[in-house]
Amino acid sequence: MALKISRSRFELFLQCPRCFWLLINKGISRPSPAPYTINSAIDTLLKEQFDFYRSKGIAHPLMVRFGVDALPFKDSRLEDWRNSFIGIQCYDAVSDILLYGAVDDLWINKQKELIVVDYKATGANEHKVYDEYRRQMEIYKWLLEGNSLSVSPTGYLLFAKVNKKQKFENGVLNFDLILEPVKLKSDWIGQALFKMRKVLTAPLPASTEECEYCSYVNKCSDKINSPPIQKGRCLSQTP
């Protein structure tokens, strides 16, 4: 049976093979971050906006403003492709891995190419295209191509950036919407999946200084040479 790997777990492998190995082979995950509730709310609102224009078969004003000659892609599969538990799926026979990921949005240009779009919220003074963002979109491109769909080499990051100059005028927090084109290449993904399979069938990989989680554990191990701490109540818990 093929190993099913999500886009986020693929990213974990790229960041730290050791953390990935521990999660898949031993069920030991990294500590969970605080929930990104504002980011999720912005995702929902943007999807609702673009779905309105999708239903009308016309371009969103933001697409017009930034000169993107395309329309929101209308397809019955989009609901599943946006579902985090289903997503766009593609099987890689070489690694025997079924990779999947949930896309934020898809547009289609006049050449009938799909355009990968991902929403990002930021409170920074300037938005930035991180390598992780690019990889995320390249995985979506690979998944779509694996389903025999033509995909544009240019995707877009749609940033919702907090407008700090307006502050909380009239009790409202304003966001500026910015489209940032991103050049995408997906030819590296097959080889990465092959390496992933090799890592999983090998002994636990060594830790690296680049991984802050592994670095934290190593520093604790170096400094604390004592028996395991007995189980007790966390100080933040009420008696």
Number of C-alpha atoms within 10 A of each C-alpha: 6 12 14 14 16 20 22 13 18 22 16 17 20 16 15 20 23 20 23 26 23 16 16 14 11 9 10 12 12 13 7 6 6 6 8 9 9 11 15 14 12 16 19 13 12 17 16 12 12 22 17 14 15 19 11 12 13 13 18 19 12 14 15 12 10 12 10 17 12 20 22 24 22 15 9 8 10 17 12 14 21 18 14 14 12 14 22 26 22 18 17 17 11 11 18 15 19 17 24 25 26 21 24 20 22 23 25 19 16 9 10 14 18 26 24 26 22 21 22 20 21 17 12 11 10 8 16 12 13 8 8 12 15 18 19 18 28 24 25 27 27 24 24 19 15 15 12 9 14 16 24 19 16 18 24 23 20 18 20 22 19 20 17 14 8 12 12 11 9 7 7 9 12 16 17 12 16 17 20 15 15 18 12 22 17 16 12 11 17 15 11 15 22 16 14 19 15 12 17 17 10 9 10 15 15 10 17 15 11 10 14 12 15 18 14 12 11 15 10 11 11 9 8 10 8 7 6 7 6 6 6 6 9 8 7 6 6 6 6
